[in-house]
Amino acid sequence: MFTQTQVDRFQQLETPFYFYDLNLLQQTLNECYEAAVQYNYHVHYALKANFNTKVLEAMQKVGFGADCVSGNEVKAAIAHGFANSKVVFAGVGKSDKEINAALDADIFCFNCESVQELQVINELAVAKGKTARVAIRINPNVDAHTHHYITTGLEENKFGINTWQLEDVLETLKGSNNLEFIGVHFHVGSQILNMDVFKNLCLRVNELQDWFEEHGFAIKVLNVGGGLGVDYYHPDTNAVCDFKTYFKIFRDFLKVKQGQEVHFELGRALVAQCATLVSRVLYVKNGQKKNFLILDAGMTELIRPMLYQAYHHIQNLSKGEQLTATYDVVGPICESTDCFRTDVQLPESQRGDLIAIRTAGAYGEVMASGYNLRDRVQSVYAE
Ligand SMILES: *Cc1c(COP(=O)(O)O)cnc(C)c1O
């Protein structure tokens, strides 16, 4: 929902741009923080969802740590004031340069995704005379019959270490004097709205942590990753996630032993609703079977619909609420996939109308590209 004053302001601005509501962001962060802190849970913000400076500042101020997936994200987190001791570094392909920089920064932990990566981190740590704290990212490989939510089932994928490789992991850890094993890490997917997924994850973590302890490896940190989904269909009526219910699932089902910390890595759930992509209609093209609204924003500003067939609520801010027309809403990029959605119900629209594409705060601006030598998309903030 936008006020008339905001729409009037948008009229004065060059489009497209991301419009940030930092008050909504703050409200979201506060609710998340309060729901987590009552159980002593630690939240690390997954920077890859949105590394806009103002977003990072807000995350750091509320007291969250940083979950990074590249050396530059580690640098950005530290530059924005996140304590080095609250930075974790995940990712299947950490380069030597990135590992060395993270070792120099004495980050909290490397979330490791292969046996070879453990060996490399150990070698680089030896060369620096340092000890690297590591957690093992485990692919929970949940049986598809009992846990049908994980479509990958027992299949292998590039993320994480499979359970049948854990014996090798323990051998490697035993032989690596410059690695300190601190715990286990999981991240089962994204945009998860079915809380049973998290319940099943808890049950699997309980089994796996027992396995480690039976083999003589104490676990200090249980990192259950992120993945909490948001309501892309109702950005106004459901603007803040139900963090209470989410954390309560872990409270109810995750076995936490004396002295253990529970870590979360939320990205989307914290930032998705705080930004809208605002664009203008350049042209209305009436075809025989279809009408097209051609916007001045496309896949170069927001690629989620084209990349994952993701749904975003689309509104015409210049016209009333009567949805009397149907359009395919497309961008200007020279690709036929450059379409935000087909058959969108909208008011009768015309050149110059402002079009809002909602819930664009996560995996939006960060995936913007310069394809077609487009201008870099701008950010605008609510006053
Ligand atoms: C992307 C990612 C996250 C955040 O996922 P969301 O779905 O945005 O919450 C957390 N942990 C890891 C390891 C990730 O790669």
The ligand as an SDF file (V2000), in Angstrom:
LIG
                    3D

 15 15  0  0  0  0  0  0  0  0999 V2000
   20.8780  -18.4960    0.8750 C   0  0  0  0  0  0  0  0  0  0  0  0
   21.2670  -19.0910    2.1620 C   0  0  0  0  0  0  0  0  0  0  0  0
   20.5660  -18.7420    3.3260 C   0  0  0  0  0  0  0  0  0  0  0  0
   19.3680  -17.8230    3.3310 C   0  0  0  0  0  0  0  0  0  0  0  0
   18.2780  -18.3880    2.6990 O   0  0  0  0  0  0  0  0  0  0  0  0
   16.8450  -17.6760    2.7380 P   0  0  0  0  0  0  0  0  0  0  0  0
   15.9800  -18.6040    1.9900 O   0  0  0  0  0  0  0  0  0  0  0  0
   16.9990  -16.3550    2.0770 O   0  0  0  0  0  0  0  0  0  0  0  0
   16.4520  -17.5470    4.1730 O   0  0  0  0  0  0  0  0  0  0  0  0
   21.0090  -19.2850    4.5110 C   0  0  0  0  0  0  0  0  0  0  0  0
   22.0720  -20.1330    4.5640 N   0  0  0  0  0  0  0  0  0  0  0  0
   22.7470  -20.4820    3.4560 C   0  0  0  0  0  0  0  0  0  0  0  0
   23.8980  -21.4080    3.5780 C   0  0  0  0  0  0  0  0  0  0  0  0
   22.3690  -19.9840    2.2310 C   0  0  0  0  0  0  0  0  0  0  0  0
   23.0450  -20.3460    1.1380 O   0  0  0  0  0  0  0  0  0  0  0  0
  1  2  1  0
  2  3  1  0
  2 14  2  0
  3  4  1  0
  3 10  2  0
  4  5  1  0
  5  6  1  0
  6  7  2  0
  6  8  1  0
  6  9  1  0
 10 11  1  0
 11 12  2  0
 12 13  1  0
 12 14  1  0
 14 15  1  0
M  END
$$$$
